[in-house]
Amino acid sequence: MKEYDLIIVGTGSGMNYIGSIMDANPEMNVAVIDKDEPGGICLTRGCIPSKILLYPAELVNDIHKAQHFGIDVQIKSIDFSKIMERMRSKISSDIQSIEDNLQANPRIDYYKATAEFIEPYTLKAGEEILKGKMIFLCTGSRPAIPSVKGLDDVGYLTSDDVLHISELPKSLTIIGGGYIAAEYGHFFSAMGSKVTIIGRNPHFLPQAEPEISVLAKRMMSERMEIITNHEVLEVKQIPEGKQVLLKHRETGEEMQIVSSDILVATGRESNSDLLKPEKAGIEIDKLGWIKVDEHLESSQKNIWVIGDATGKHLFKHVANHESTIVYYNAVLGRKATVDFHAVPGAVFSEPEIASVGMSEKEAVAQYEEDNIVIAFYRFQDTGKGLAMDLEDEFVKVILETETDKVLGAHIIGPHASILIHEIIPVMYTSDQSAAPIMYSMDIHPSLSEVIKRAFYSRMPISEYHMILKALNLE
């Protein structure tokens, strides 16, 4: 058995402060365990490679739009293999650099193996048994695969697998209607695949505001087929390709989709079945996510949890925030609490979608409808939006009526992931006041004006929903 002062399971955000930790503790010995390529999910098979792929898709869409503005341009060909290889080469150099540094550091023992608890504070990594005084669990998540008859026999891709292909699917059925489906639907349709998305929820992108879901489906349906409120019953291999049998969840009406390939994008699930935290006395919930307190400590003292392993907010930026909290508490001995009141997120589809803070439904539940106003403005009603010939894209902000406190914001439209950053900082001030946005200057004409104009275009919730009905967004 080897004993360590610190064991880190996973090489993503849990490694953020390793340099500071070791510099402050020259005698500390550290073990790092990871069964996968080092760097964490974001670098190796998540946000970084997917966004490298999505940028060429943006370019393709921009080229298609150019004709609308009198620019005669066409795409002669798309080298799909080159696009995929560019992505792989860019992430592989970073992965290799991380691995080289781990192996070269004399104070770190790096185990490329699956970590598994065998008793409290004791892990098995390959053939080695390791005991740690303090443990950081940063075990990530993996694609969740639904139980569908015939799916394993026919074969399918996941968000992990698509990163390794070099040949463009002629047609692609995506099972799942969330952000992974939206982003890869955008990518593959831009590359030239015939894409069909199948979601079981009545709304496409069900975690978005309902009106954003409606508009996203309407706009993206121009480039792909999006089917909602359907359950996938069975998958078969037929001479024409892979046949998906699905049923409407309310009417029971059945239909069939045939494509050359299937991508399963039905969310993420815990890796705790591999880690076996229960053997260490670490509590997990019914879905296998590791339970933590407000300081991110597990039910076992000095075992801390970072990132997807908690199952709360599966974003890299959240994991980075959590790594800071764990550093403060586990290493510096503070009692910092994790703050999830204004977690931002984005869907890098076309149109782009971004949000931060509460949904309308959450705000009403906490503050009651009479105490809430909705700020709403469309991109097309700004000078820059007019220049870009935008249509129904909009900004929605949720505020407390009396205090001007910003409770949440939701954007669908160009550069939504950038524009949301006008709002995020005020949500981290003591009073979350809209004043800094309302009384500062915006460059004119710029897209950012849509944010300020939303704050000056407030209305009761009932009036807002009348507007949505008029725009066919309900």
C-alpha positions in Angstrom: 0.0 0.0 0.0 1.2 3.5 -0.9 0.2 6.4 1.3 -0.4 10.0 0.1 -1.2 13.3 1.5 -3.5 14.0 -1.4 -5.1 11.8 -4.0 -6.8 13.5 -7.0 -9.1 11.3 -9.1 -9.5 12.9 -12.5 -7.4 15.4 -14.4 -9.9 18.1 -15.2 -10.7 21.0 -12.9 -9.5 19.2 -9.8 -5.9 19.9 -11.0 -6.5 23.7 -11.1 -4.6 24.5 -7.9 -2.2 21.6 -7.8 0.8 23.9 -8.3 -0.2 26.3 -5.5 -1.0 23.3 -3.2 2.4 21.7 -3.7 4.3 25.0 -3.6 2.8 25.8 -0.2 3.5 22.2 1.1 7.0 21.2 -0.1 6.8 17.8 1.7 3.4 16.9 0.3 3.2 13.8 -1.8 0.4 13.5 -4.4 -1.2 10.8 -6.5 -3.2 11.5 -9.6 -5.5 8.8 -11.1 -7.3 9.0 -14.4 -8.4 6.1 -16.6 -8.8 8.4 -19.7 -6.6 10.8 -21.6 -5.6 13.6 -19.2 -7.2 17.0 -19.3 -10.8 16.2 -18.3 -13.9 15.8 -20.3 -14.0 19.5 -21.5 -10.7 19.1 -23.3 -10.7 15.5 -24.4 -14.3 14.9 -25.5 -16.5 17.8 -24.5 -16.7 21.6 -24.9 -13.3 22.2 -26.6 -13.4 19.7 -29.4 -17.1 20.3 -30.1 -16.6 24.1 -30.3 -13.7 23.5 -32.7 -16.1 21.6 -34.9 -18.9 24.2 -34.5 -16.9 27.1 -35.8 -16.7 25.7 -39.3 -20.4 25.2 -39.1 -20.8 28.9 -38.3 -18.8 29.8 -41.3 -20.9 27.6 -43.5 -24.1 29.2 -42.3 -22.7 32.7 -42.7 -21.8 31.9 -46.3 -25.3 30.7 -47.0 -26.7 33.9 -45.5 -24.5 36.0 -47.7 -26.7 35.4 -50.7 -29.5 37.1 -48.8 -27.5 40.3 -48.8 -26.7 40.3 -52.5 -23.4 38.6 -52.2 -23.1 35.8 -54.9 -21.0 33.2 -53.2 -21.1 29.4 -53.1 -19.4 26.6 -51.2 -17.6 24.3 -53.7 -16.9 21.5 -51.2 -16.4 20.8 -47.5 -13.4 18.6 -46.5 -15.1 16.9 -43.6 -12.1 14.7 -42.9 -9.8 17.8 -42.7 -12.2 19.5 -40.3 -12.2 16.5 -38.0 -8.4 16.1 -38.2 -7.9 19.8 -37.3 -10.0 19.3 -34.2 -8.1 16.2 -33.2 -4.7 17.7 -33.7 -5.5 20.8 -31.7 -6.7 18.9 -28.6 -4.0 16.1 -28.9 -1.1 18.6 -28.4 -2.7 19.9 -25.2 -3.5 16.3 -24.0 0.1 15.2 -24.6 1.5 18.3 -22.8 -0.6 17.6 -19.7 0.5 13.9 -19.7 4.2 14.8 -20.1 4.0 17.2 -17.2 2.3 14.7 -15.0 4.8 12.0 -15.7 7.8 14.3 -15.4 6.8 15.8 -12.0 8.9 14.0 -9.4 6.4 14.8 -6.6 3.4 13.3 -8.4 2.6 9.7 -8.9 0.4 9.4 -12.0 -1.7 6.3 -12.4 -3.4 5.8 -15.8 -6.0 3.4 -14.4 -9.6 3.2 -13.1 -9.9 4.4 -9.5 -12.1 2.2 -7.3 -12.7 2.5 -3.5 -12.1 -0.6 -1.5 -12.6 1.0 1.9 -12.7 4.5 3.4 -9.8 6.7 2.1 -8.4 3.7 0.2 -8.4 3.3 -3.5 -7.3 0.6 -6.0 -5.7 2.0 -9.2 -4.8 -0.9 -11.5 -2.8 -3.2 -9.3 -1.8 -0.6 -6.8 -3.5 0.2 -3.5 -3.4 3.8 -2.5 -4.4 5.5 0.8 -5.0 9.2 1.0 -5.4 11.6 3.9 -7.3 13.9 1.6 -9.0 13.0 -1.6 -10.5 15.1 -4.5 -13.1 13.3 -6.5 -13.3 14.8 -10.0 -14.6 11.7 -11.8 -16.8 13.4 -14.4 -19.7 11.8 -16.2 -20.4 9.8 -19.4 -23.0 9.6 -22.1 -26.3 8.1 -20.8 -27.6 5.4 -23.1 -31.3 4.7 -23.1 -32.7 1.2 -23.0 -34.0 0.8 -26.5 -34.7 -2.5 -28.2 -32.1 -3.3 -30.9 -30.0 -0.2 -30.2 -26.9 -2.2 -29.2 -27.3 -4.6 -32.1 -27.5 -1.9 -34.7 -24.8 0.3 -33.3 -24.7 4.0 -32.6 -22.5 7.0 -32.0 -22.3 9.1 -28.8 -20.8 12.5 -28.3 -17.6 10.8 -27.5 -17.6 8.6 -30.6 -18.3 11.4 -33.1 -14.9 12.9 -32.4 -13.2 9.9 -33.9 -15.1 9.7 -37.2 -13.6 10.9 -40.5 -16.4 10.2 -42.9 -19.5 12.4 -42.9 -22.7 10.5 -42.3 -25.0 10.8 -45.3 -28.0 11.0 -42.9 -28.1 11.1 -39.1 -30.8 10.4 -36.6 -30.1 12.0 -33.2 -32.0 10.5 -30.3 -32.4 13.2 -27.7 -33.6 16.8 -27.8 -31.3 18.7 -25.5 -28.2 20.9 -26.0 -26.0 18.1 -27.3 -28.5 17.2 -29.9 -28.9 20.9 -30.9 -25.2 21.5 -31.2 -24.4 18.3 -33.2 -27.5 18.7 -35.2 -26.2 22.2 -36.2 -22.8 20.8 -37.0 -23.8 17.8 -39.1 -26.5 19.6 -41.0 -24.0 22.4 -41.9 -21.5 19.8 -43.1 -24.2 18.3 -45.4 -25.8 15.5 -43.5 -29.6 15.0 -43.5 -30.4 15.4 -39.8 -33.4 14.3 -37.8 -33.6 15.0 -34.1 -36.0 13.0 -31.9 -36.9 14.3 -28.4 -39.2 12.7 -25.9 -40.0 16.0 -24.2 -42.9 18.1 -25.6 -40.4 20.9 -26.0 -37.2 20.9 -28.0 -34.4 22.1 -25.7 -36.6 21.5 -22.6 -34.3 23.2 -20.2 -34.6 26.5 -22.0 -37.5 28.9 -21.5 -40.6 27.5 -23.4 -40.7 30.4 -25.9 -37.0 30.1 -26.6 -37.6 26.4 -27.3 -40.4 27.2 -29.7 -38.3 29.7 -31.6 -35.2 27.5 -31.7 -37.2 24.7 -33.1 -38.8 26.9 -35.7 -35.5 28.4 -36.9 -33.5 25.1 -36.8 -36.2 23.2 -38.6 -35.3 25.1 -41.7 -32.1 23.0 -41.9 -33.2 19.7 -40.2 -36.2 17.8 -39.0 -37.0 18.1 -35.3 -39.6 15.7 -33.8 -40.7 16.3 -30.2 -42.9 14.4 -27.8 -41.9 11.0 -29.3 -40.6 7.9 -27.6 -38.1 5.7 -29.4 -39.4 2.1 -29.3 -37.0 0.1 -31.4 -34.0 0.3 -33.8 -33.5 -2.2 -36.6 -31.0 -2.7 -39.4 -32.7 -2.8 -42.8 -31.2 -2.7 -46.3 -31.8 1.0 -46.5 -30.0 1.8 -43.2 -30.8 2.0 -39.6 -34.5 2.2 -38.9 -35.9 4.0 -35.8 -39.4 3.2 -34.8 -41.0 5.9 -32.6 -44.3 6.7 -31.0 -46.1 9.9 -30.1 -46.3 10.0 -26.3 -49.9 11.3 -26.3 -51.6 10.0 -29.4 -49.7 6.7 -29.7 -49.3 7.3 -33.4 -46.2 5.5 -34.7 -43.7 6.6 -37.4 -40.3 5.4 -38.8 -37.1 7.2 -39.6 -34.3 5.6 -41.6 -30.8 7.0 -41.7 -27.2 5.8 -42.3 -26.2 6.6 -38.7 -27.6 7.2 -35.2 -26.2 9.5 -32.6 -27.4 9.0 -29.0 -27.6 12.3 -27.1 -29.8 11.6 -24.2 -27.8 13.3 -21.4 -25.1 12.3 -19.0 -24.8 9.8 -16.2 -22.6 9.3 -13.2 -19.4 7.3 -13.2 -19.9 6.2 -9.5 -20.5 2.6 -10.6 -16.8 2.5 -11.5 -15.7 4.5 -8.4 -17.8 2.5 -5.9 -18.0 5.4 -3.4 -20.4 3.5 -1.2 -17.4 1.2 -0.2 -15.8 4.4 1.3 -18.9 5.4 3.2 -19.6 8.2 0.7 -23.3 8.9 0.2 -24.7 9.0 -3.3 -28.2 9.9 -4.5 -30.6 7.6 -6.4 -29.0 8.4 -9.7 -25.5 7.7 -8.5 -24.3 11.3 -8.2 -22.1 12.0 -5.1 -23.8 14.0 -2.4 -22.0 17.1 -1.1 -22.6 19.8 1.5 -22.5 23.6 0.7 -18.7 23.4 1.1 -18.4 20.6 -1.5 -17.3 18.0 1.1 -18.8 14.6 0.8 -20.3 12.6 3.7 -16.7 11.5 4.5 -14.5 14.2 6.1 -11.7 15.4 3.8 -13.1 13.8 0.7 -14.1 16.6 -1.6 -16.1 16.6 -4.9 -15.6 18.8 -8.0 -17.4 19.0 -11.3 -19.8 16.6 -13.0 -19.5 14.0 -10.2 -22.0 16.0 -8.1 -24.6 16.0 -10.9 -25.6 19.6 -10.2 -24.4 21.8 -13.1 -22.4 19.9 -15.7 -20.4 22.8 -17.1 -16.6 23.4 -17.1 -17.0 26.9 -15.7 -19.0 25.5 -12.8 -16.3 22.9 -12.1 -13.6 25.7 -12.2 -15.7 27.6 -9.6 -16.0 24.5 -7.5 -12.3 23.9 -7.6 -11.7 27.3 -6.1 -14.2 26.5 -3.3 -12.5 23.2 -2.6 -9.1 24.9 -2.5 -10.3 27.4 0.0 -11.9 24.9 2.2 -9.7 21.8 2.0 -6.3 23.5 1.7 -6.7 26.9 3.3 -9.1 25.8 6.0 -11.8 28.3 5.2 -15.6 27.7 5.2 -16.5 29.0 1.7 -19.8 28.0 0.3 -20.6 27.2 -3.3 -22.8 29.7 -5.1 -25.1 28.6 -7.8 -27.6 31.5 -7.9 -26.3 32.8 -11.3 -24.9 29.9 -13.3 -24.6 30.8 -17.0 -24.9 28.5 -19.8 -25.0 28.5 -23.6 -26.1 26.3 -26.5 -23.8 26.9 -29.5 -26.4 26.1 -32.1 -27.8 28.4 -34.9 -29.5 30.4 -33.4 -27.2 30.7 -30.4 -28.9 30.5 -26.9 -27.6 31.7 -23.6 -29.1 32.0 -20.1 -28.2 32.9 -16.5 -30.0 32.7 -13.2 -33.7 31.9 -12.7 -36.3 30.8 -15.3 -39.6 32.6 -15.3 -41.2 29.6 -13.6 -38.6 29.6 -10.8 -38.9 33.3 -10.2 -42.7 33.2 -9.9 -42.5 30.2 -7.5 -40.1 32.2 -5.3 -41.3 35.8 -5.6 -45.0 35.4 -6.8 -46.2 36.7 -10.1 -47.2 40.2 -8.9 -43.7 40.9 -7.8 -42.1 40.0 -11.2 -41.7 42.0 -14.4 -40.4 40.8 -17.7 -38.0 42.9 -19.8 -38.3 42.0 -23.5 -36.8 43.3 -26.7 -36.2 41.9 -30.2 -32.9 42.1 -32.0 -34.7 43.3 -35.2 -35.7 46.5 -33.4 -32.1 47.7 -33.0 -30.0 49.4 -35.6 -27.5 46.5 -35.8 -30.3 44.0 -35.9 -31.8 45.9 -38.8 -28.5 45.8 -40.6 -28.3 42.1 -40.0 -31.9 41.6 -41.2 -32.7 39.7 -38.0 -36.3 38.6 -37.3 -37.7 37.0 -34.1 -34.6 36.7 -32.0 -35.0 38.3 -28.6 -33.7 39.1 -25.1 -35.8 38.3 -22.0 -34.8 39.5 -18.5 -36.7 38.6 -15.3 -36.7 41.3 -12.6 -38.1 41.8 -9.1 -40.5 44.7 -9.6 -39.7 47.0 -6.6 -35.9 46.6 -6.4 -34.9 46.2 -10.0 -33.0 43.1 -8.9 -32.0 40.9 -11.9 -33.2 37.4 -11.2 -32.5 35.8 -14.6 -31.9 36.4 -18.3 -32.4 34.5 -21.5 -31.2 35.3 -25.0 -31.8 33.7 -28.4 -29.9 35.3 -31.2 -26.5 36.0 -32.7 -23.6 36.1 -30.2 -26.0 35.3 -27.3 -23.1 33.6 -25.4 -21.2 37.0 -25.5 -24.2 39.3 -24.9 -25.2 37.4 -21.7 -22.0 38.7 -20.2 -23.5 42.2 -20.0 -25.9 40.8 -17.4 -23.8 38.2 -15.5 -21.6 40.6 -13.6 -24.5 42.6 -12.1 -25.9 39.3 -10.8 -22.8 38.9 -8.7 -23.1 42.3 -7.0 -24.7 42.6 -3.5 -28.0 43.9 -4.7 -28.1 42.5 -8.3 -29.3 45.9 -9.5 -30.1 46.5 -13.1 -28.8 50.1 -12.7 -25.2 49.6 -14.1 -26.7 48.3 -17.3 -29.5 50.8 -17.6 -27.3 53.9 -16.9 -24.1 53.0 -18.8 -23.5 53.9 -22.4 -23.8 51.3 -25.2 -22.0 51.8 -28.5 -24.5 52.6 -31.2 -25.3 50.8 -33.3 -24.2 47.5 -31.7 -25.9 44.3 -30.8 -25.4 45.1 -27.1 -28.1 47.7 -27.4 -30.7 45.0 -27.4 -29.8 44.3 -23.7 -30.3 47.8 -22.5 -33.4 48.3 -24.5 -34.9 45.2 -22.9 -34.4 46.8 -19.5 -36.4 49.8 -20.6 -39.2 47.7 -22.1 -40.7 46.0 -19.1 -44.2 44.6 -18.6 -46.2 42.4 -16.3 -46.0 38.7 -17.0 -49.6 38.6 -18.4 -48.8 41.3 -20.9 -45.6 39.5 -21.9 -47.5 36.3 -22.6 -49.9 38.2 -24.8 -47.0 39.3 -26.9 -45.7 35.8 -27.1 -49.1 34.6 -28.4 -49.1 37.3 -31.0 -45.6 36.1 -32.1 -46.7 32.5 -32.1 -44.1 31.7 -29.4 -46.5 29.9 -27.1 
